[in-house]
Amino acid sequence: MNSVQQILQCNFSTISLEKKMEMKNKGRPTPNLNIKQITKCKTRDYVRQFKNDIYKTHDWICGCSETNRLYCFPCLLFGQKSNDAAWVKNGINDLINLTSKIKTHEKSMTHINSQLNLKLLGKQDIRQQLSSAYRLNIKQYNEKISRNRYILNKIINCIKFCGAFELALRGHNEKSNSENPGVFRGLINFSSELDSVLKCHIENSSVFKGLSKSIQNDLLECCLAVCQQRIKI
């Protein structure tokens, strides 16, 4: 079991991970303290004494038999530079206001962060896992966007080719198994034989292939809008 004085004397942030884990595994010191407070009233005196039950109800509280005071174990390890000196440096022996002091300390960001750091010590930081997963999702999303733009660019180039040579986009039979498709579909099929990315898209895409009549018309309207805008400029 650790002692509060040992923790206060060592600089926890600078010691090795092995020693940090050793201190974590030893656990917080929970000695039986001799704290007694007497409140004098007109009719009688009220005596308050320290009870070990507080260690069970609050898993972060530890005690020091030398100073006969209570401390916060996570903050002793990770929050020694905080402004809350009561639970880290001076200790608590005020039994009358102990409940309110506990509630106030539990709500402090220093205590919350110290507890989180203690829980994660020796384990992979969930914050790093979330950050890695977030970066991976962003990377995959950007790759998907780039691939879709590449496919759309190929389709638009085929439409522009048909327009440059005044060729009709569609024929009489535009089915995928047609032996005599229109110029646009025939050009797409030919391009896919030379482009593995385009071929993979046409063969595997189940949502958007970009070859339907409505898509062709939409792309033609977009091309027209761009041309009109260029003319205006």
N, C-alpha and C positions, 0 to 999 in steps of 0.2 A: 504494500500500500504506500502511496506517495505521502509526503508531508507538505503542508502549505509553505513552510519556510524553504524547502528545497525547490519548490516550483517558483517561488518569488526570487530566489537567488539565481536561478538559471534563466538564460535568455532563450525561451522556447522557440522563437522564430529562427534562431541560428543553429540549433542542434540538428543532428542527422535524423533522417526519417526513422532509422532503426531505434534511436533513443526516444523519439516522439511516440512511436508505437509501443515501446516498453512502458512509458509513462501512462499511455492510454489504457493499456492492458492491466496495469497495476490498479487503476481505478482511483476514485476520489477518497480522500481520508474522511472517515466518519467516526471520530472519537466521541466518547461520552463527555460532554462539556459540563462544567460546573458554573452555570450562569443562573443567577437568582436576582429577581427584582421585587422590591416591596413597594407597594403603593399605599400611602397612608390616607385614610379617610376619617371622618369624624366618628363613625360608629365602629369601624374595624379596619384592619390592615389586610390588603390583598397581596398574596405572595405568588409570583410567577416563577416557574422553574423550567429549565431547558429539558425537552423530551426528545429522545432519539427518533420518535415517529416522523419528525420533519424530514429525515433522510429518505424515508419511504414515500412520502407524499410529493417530494420535490427531488427528482433524480439529479439535479445540478448543484444542490447545496452540499458543501463540504465544511469541515470544521478543523480548527487548529487547537491542539491541547496546550500549546505554549502561550498563545495570546488569549485563549479561551473565547474565541470569536468565530463567527460563521463567514464563509466566503462562497463565491461562485466558481465552481471548478472549471467550466468551459472558458470563462472570462479570465481566470488565472493563466490559462494556457494561451489563449488567442486575443485577449482584450486588455493586456497590461498597459497599453498606451491610451486606453480610453479615459474619458473624464470622470467615469463613475468610480471614484476611489473607494467608496464605502465597501463594495463587494469584492474589490480586487486588492487594495492595499491596506486600508484601515481595518476592515472586517466589521461585522454587525454583532452587537450584543444587546440591542434594544428589543427586549421581548414584548414590550407594550405596543410598539408600532411595527412589529416584525411582519405581520400579515400585509399591511399596506406597502411596506418596503419591498416585499416579495412580489406583489402584483405590479408595482411600478417597474421593478427591474426586469421582470419577465416580458414586459411590453417594449423595452428598449431595443433599438436596432443592434447595438453592440452585443447584447446578450443573445439575440436571435442569430446573428451572424456567427458568433462564437460557438453556439450549439451546433449549427449547421457544419461548420468547419471540423468540429470534433467528430460528428457522425460520419463525415466523408473522409476523415483521415485514414489513409491506408486503402481506400477504395477509389475506383475511378470516379472522377468528379462528374455528376450528372449534368452539370452546367456545360462541361466540355463535350459530353455526349450530345446534348441538345444542339450545341453550336456546330458540331461536326455534321449532325443530321441535317441541320438547317442549310449549311453550305453545300452538302450533297444534293439536297432538293433543289437549291438554286442552280447548281451546275447542271443537273438533269433537265430542269425546266429550260435553261438557256440552250442546251443542246437540242432539245425538242423544237424550240422556236427556230433555231438556225436550220434544222433539217426541213421544217415546214416551209420556211422562206426559200430554201433551195429548190424544193419540189415545185412551189408556186412559180418561181422564176422560170423553171423549165417549161411549165405549161404555158406561161405567158409568151415565152419565146416561140413556141409552136404556133400560137395564135397570130403573133406578129409575122411569122413566116408566111402563113396562109394569106394574111392581109397584104403583105408586100407583093405577092404574085397573084393577087385577086382570085384566090382559090376558095371555093365553098368549104365551110368547116365540116358540114354534115352531109352524109349520103343517105340512101334509102334505108339502109339497115345499120343501125348503130349499136347492135348488141355486141357483147364481148366476144362471142364466138362467130361473129360475122366473117365471111370469107371476102367480102367486098365492102369494107367500112369506108367512112368518109376520109378526106385528106387529113383532117386533124387527128383522128384516132389512129390512122395509119402512121402518121408522123410520130405520135406518142409511142406507139408500139416499136417503131424503128429506133427511136431515141433510147428506149428502155433497154434495148439489146446492147447499147453502147455505154449505158450508165447503170451501174449496179444499184445505186441508191434509189433512182427512179423506178427501176424494175422491182425492187423490194417493196416500195411504197404501193405500186399498182397491184402486186400480187397479195400483199398482206393487209392493206388498209381496209377496214370494214366500215368506217364512218365517213371519211372524206377522201375520195380519189381525185376529184377535180376534173372529171371527164364528162359529167352530165350536161345535158342541153341547158339547164338553168344556170349552171356554173359558167358555161361558155358565154352565155348572154350577159351575166353579171360582169365577167372580166372584160367583155367588149365595151360595156357601158363605162367601166372604170378607165379603160384606155382612152375612150372618147372624152371623158371628163378631164383627164390629164392633158390631152392634146388641146382642148379648148382653153384650159388654164394657161398653157404655154403660149398660145396665140394671144391671149389677153395681155400677158406680160410683155 
